[in-house]
Amino acid sequence: MTFLWAFLVGGVICLIGQFLLDVVKLTPAHTMSSLVVAGAVLDGVGLYDPLIKFAGAGATVPITSFGNALVHGAMAEAEKSGLVGVITGIFEVTSAGISSAIVFGFLVALVFRPKG
Amino acid sequence: MADQKKKKLTLTQQEYQELAKRHEPARPLARNFLRAFLVGGVICLIGQGIQEMFIHFFDFTEKTAGNPTVAVLIFLSALLTGLGWYDRIAQWAGAGTSVPVTGFANSITSAALEHRSEGFVLGVGGNMFKLAGSVIVFGVASAFVIGLIKTLIKMGG
């Protein structure tokens, strides 16, 4: 069942992205930034976690979960060490995504040549 | 914003923009939406599959399986970008490929590849985040504000 919801919810988030591109006529960078901020705000008001529970990868794979994970890291660390934690913890959860994107991106640039 | 920009243009430029707007081909909205929905959904479905695999075969819990799943998706996306396949799918799928985390990896990898000829430090290193940078900057800035507000509320209450 989670598979169906993952497909549907993930699809709808991408559909919203396409809507922002085609109808609101944002640039791709504006669209992605808006979605990330939306994810952070949704987590701020406590709505993103229920969505992840419900849709699994449908909520964790789209870029909105990046904003959600940033807030999560900041909050987890803030609970332990107070206000400073907001700064020190912000990348804690997203480290996997950012690090692997840098490492694999760099490796690919070493191995491959750009295709016309 | 758009109106402000318009005021700075000369009359001929305004006329040209009107003309260009009239001849801009209508975007096939229904088709684009359907493709974005289908491809985005399938990528999340693949993500769910990888996540289940990590839970069942490698003893991850539902919470800890998220990170390796994202790493695998990013690896696949970087590889497909290097082979030149991801961009071909992206042409077809629009936001369906750019909204999932694979699109984030694709923007980093393609920027790295594109600037390879300028050298590894100035080209690859300096340009890698050219497209993905705005996502990180706005994500972190908004997360900081939200984290700050939530922490202050918790401290006060």
Contacts between the chains, C-beta under 8 A, distances in Angstrom:
chain1	res1	chain2	res2	distance
A	2	B	48	6.2
A	3	B	45	6.1
A	3	B	48	5.5
A	3	B	49	7.6
A	6	B	41	7.8
A	6	B	44	4.8
A	6	B	45	5.6
A	6	B	47	7.1
A	6	B	48	4.0
A	7	B	41	4.0
A	7	B	42	7.1
A	7	B	44	6.2
A	7	B	45	4.7
A	7	B	48	8.0
A	8	B	41	6.6
A	9	B	44	7.2
A	10	B	40	5.3
A	10	B	41	5.1
A	10	B	43	6.7
A	10	B	44	2.6
A	10	B	45	7.2
A	10	B	47	7.6
A	10	B	100	7.0
A	11	B	36	7.7
A	11	B	37	4.0
A	11	B	38	6.6
A	11	B	40	5.0
A	11	B	41	3.1
A	11	B	44	7.2
A	11	B	96	7.8
A	12	B	37	6.9
A	13	B	40	6.7
A	13	B	99	6.1
A	14	B	36	4.6
A	14	B	37	6.2
A	14	B	39	7.1
A	14	B	40	2.5
A	14	B	41	7.2
A	14	B	95	5.2
A	14	B	96	4.7
A	14	B	99	4.5
A	14	B	100	7.0
A	15	B	33	5.5
A	15	B	36	5.4
A	15	B	37	4.6
A	15	B	40	7.1
A	15	B	95	7.5
A	17	B	36	6.6
A	17	B	40	7.6
A	17	B	95	3.5
A	17	B	98	6.8
A	17	B	99	4.0
A	18	B	32	5.4
A	18	B	33	5.5
A	18	B	35	8.0
A	18	B	36	3.7
A	18	B	37	7.9
A	18	B	94	5.4
A	18	B	95	3.9
A	18	B	96	7.2
A	19	B	33	7.1
A	20	B	95	7.8
A	21	B	94	6.7
A	21	B	95	5.7
A	22	B	27	5.0
A	22	B	29	5.8
A	22	B	32	5.6
A	22	B	33	7.8
A	22	B	94	8.0
A	23	B	29	7.1
A	28	B	98	6.2
A	28	B	131	7.8
A	29	B	131	6.5
A	29	B	134	4.8
A	29	B	135	7.8
A	31	B	95	7.1
A	31	B	98	7.8
A	31	B	99	7.9
A	32	B	98	7.0
A	32	B	99	7.4
A	32	B	103	7.6
A	32	B	104	7.7
A	32	B	134	7.1
A	32	B	135	4.9
A	33	B	134	5.0
A	33	B	135	5.8
A	33	B	137	8.0
A	33	B	138	4.2
A	33	B	139	7.8
A	35	B	99	6.5
A	36	B	135	5.3
A	36	B	138	5.8
A	36	B	139	4.1
A	36	B	142	7.3
A	37	B	138	5.5
A	37	B	139	7.1
A	37	B	142	4.5
A	39	B	139	7.9
A	40	B	139	6.4
A	40	B	142	4.4
A	40	B	143	4.9
A	40	B	146	5.6
A	41	B	142	6.9
A	41	B	146	6.8
A	43	B	146	7.4
A	44	B	146	3.9
A	44	B	149	7.3
A	44	B	150	6.5
A	55	B	44	8.0
A	56	B	48	5.2
A	56	B	51	6.6
A	57	B	44	5.0
A	57	B	45	7.5
A	57	B	47	3.5
A	57	B	48	3.8
A	57	B	50	7.8
A	57	B	51	5.4
A	57	B	69	6.8
A	58	B	41	7.7
A	58	B	44	4.5
A	58	B	48	7.1
A	60	B	47	7.0
A	60	B	51	7.9
A	60	B	66	5.4
A	60	B	69	7.4
A	60	B	70	7.4
A	61	B	43	6.3
A	61	B	44	4.6
A	61	B	47	4.1
A	61	B	69	7.9
A	61	B	70	7.6
A	61	B	73	6.7
A	61	B	100	4.9
A	61	B	101	5.6
A	61	B	102	7.8
A	62	B	40	7.2
A	62	B	44	7.1
A	62	B	99	5.1
A	62	B	100	5.4
A	62	B	101	7.2
A	63	B	99	5.7
A	63	B	100	7.0
A	63	B	101	6.2
A	63	B	103	6.9
A	63	B	104	5.9
A	63	B	135	6.6
A	65	B	101	7.5
A	66	B	101	7.1
A	66	B	104	7.3
A	66	B	135	6.9
A	66	B	139	5.5
A	67	B	139	5.0
A	67	B	142	6.5
A	67	B	143	6.3
A	70	B	139	5.2
A	70	B	140	6.0
A	70	B	142	7.9
A	70	B	143	3.5
A	71	B	143	4.6
A	71	B	146	5.3
A	71	B	147	5.8
A	71	B	150	7.9
A	73	B	143	8.0
A	74	B	143	5.6
A	74	B	144	6.9
A	74	B	146	7.8
A	74	B	147	3.4
A	75	B	147	5.7
A	75	B	150	6.1
A	75	B	151	7.2
A	78	B	147	6.1
A	78	B	150	7.8
A	78	B	151	4.5
A	79	B	154	8.0
A	82	B	151	7.6
A	82	B	155	7.9
A	83	B	148	7.4
A	83	B	151	5.9
A	83	B	152	7.8
A	83	B	155	7.9
A	85	B	151	7.6
A	86	B	144	6.2
A	86	B	147	4.1
A	86	B	148	5.5
A	86	B	151	5.9
A	87	B	144	7.3
A	90	B	140	5.9
A	90	B	143	5.8
A	90	B	144	6.5
A	90	B	147	7.1
A	91	B	140	7.9
A	96	B	67	3.8
A	96	B	68	7.5
A	96	B	70	5.6
A	96	B	71	5.4
A	97	B	67	7.9
A	97	B	70	4.9
A	97	B	71	7.6
A	97	B	74	6.6
A	97	B	101	6.2
A	97	B	104	7.3
A	98	B	136	7.3
A	100	B	70	7.2
A	100	B	71	4.3
A	100	B	74	4.7
A	100	B	75	6.7
A	100	B	105	7.8
A	101	B	74	5.2
A	101	B	78	7.4
A	101	B	104	6.3
A	101	B	105	4.8
A	101	B	108	4.9
A	101	B	109	7.9
A	101	B	132	7.4
A	102	B	108	7.0
A	102	B	128	6.9
A	104	B	74	5.8
A	104	B	75	5.1
A	104	B	78	3.8
A	104	B	79	7.6
A	104	B	105	6.8
A	104	B	109	7.1
A	105	B	78	5.5
A	105	B	105	6.7
A	105	B	108	4.2
A	105	B	109	4.2
A	105	B	112	4.9
A	105	B	128	6.1
A	106	B	112	6.4
A	106	B	124	6.6
A	106	B	128	7.4
A	107	B	78	7.4
A	108	B	78	4.8
A	108	B	79	6.7
A	108	B	81	6.5
A	108	B	82	3.9
A	108	B	109	5.1
A	108	B	112	6.9
A	108	B	113	6.8
A	109	B	109	7.1
A	109	B	112	3.9
A	109	B	113	5.4
A	109	B	116	5.4
A	109	B	120	7.7
A	109	B	124	4.8
A	110	B	120	8.0
A	111	B	82	6.5
A	112	B	82	3.7
A	112	B	83	7.2
A	112	B	113	6.4
A	113	B	113	7.5
A	113	B	116	7.2
A	114	B	113	4.5
A	114	B	114	5.7
A	114	B	116	6.6
A	115	B	83	7.8
A	115	B	84	3.4
